[in-house]
Amino acid sequence: MNIFQQFYKSLFSPKDIALFRFHGIGKTILYVFFLTLLSIIPTVFYSSTAIVDSLNAVDETIDSELPDFQIKDGELLTEQEAPVTINKNGFAIIVDSTGTVKPSAFSNSDNTIALLKNDIYIIAAGQEQSYPYSMLTNGTLTRESLSDYLASAKSLVPIIIPLIAIVIYIFTAGIRFIEISILALIGLLIKNALRKNLQYRHLWRMSAYSITLPAVFFTIMASLQTPVQNGAFINWFVSLIILLLAVKEVPQQTQK
């Protein structure tokens, strides 16, 4: 049975998941990596799109709408007496040298760059990062030099996006392996209660396939950009139910 058949069977068949306990550990680990790759596709796609759109919007805005500024000695300097906010193509740019705007004011935004008095805040696809100007430059940064830096950044996008995808993949795979290991530990309690002849290694393999259905569900929701209330609870509940049904398919432990 190849990996695609395993994937298909794991969506609906606890009986087949129970039989998968005899698979080699290498085959099971490969399946986890495959499932992880499938689940991160929406995240990588929307993150990459947000980065490209953000760079394009910022480039256009810097050239035509952004007020003149300087970043000198770790501080933003402008001639504006009030914060300036520019909204373009679903992207917001905030310039505030007065210290009026606080990070909490835009923390729930999706795509925002905020040049504040001492820090720059970047929010892309809901992920927030902040950097003090002193870390970014030791000299003076102006609107013109920022435009030059942005042009360089755009040329690096074909390299940056794959690196981001690799980081997301490694991080998500690590989370998957931890999730499977915890699920298998809970499976030990289930097999004892049901008096099934299973070891931890069998339950680990079965757990790896039991997470398939919730993983596919959340991948679809991420593709539709639809948030799921109590997602963590739903994920664990469905995985446990499938593992329970799979354990029940294992022959009963015989009495000596």
Number of C-alpha atoms within 10 A of each C-alpha: 5 8 14 11 9 18 16 12 16 23 19 14 15 24 16 17 27 25 16 22 23 13 12 10 14 9 13 22 14 12 21 21 18 15 21 23 17 14 23 19 17 17 18 18 13 16 19 21 15 20 19 15 17 24 18 15 18 24 18 14 18 17 12 9 10 18 14 13 19 19 23 17 15 20 17 24 20 17 11 14 9 14 16 16 14 15 12 13 11 12 20 21 22 20 25 23 24 16 13 10 19 12 13 8 8 17 15 13 17 17 22 25 24 22 23 24 22 19 19 19 19 19 23 21 17 15 13 16 11 13 12 15 22 15 9 13 13 12 11 13 19 15 16 14 12 14 17 12 12 17 14 11 13 16 10 11 15 11 10 15 18 13 12 13 19 14 12 18 21 14 12 17 20 13 13 19 18 12 16 22 19 13 22 24 14 17 24 19 11 18 21 12 9 15 17 18 14 18 13 15 14 21 27 23 27 31 33 27 29 30 25 25 19 19 20 15 13 19 18 14 14 18 16 10 13 10 10 11 8 8 12 9 10 14 16 14 13 16 23 20 13 25 27 20 16 24 29 18 16 20 12 14 13 8 5 3
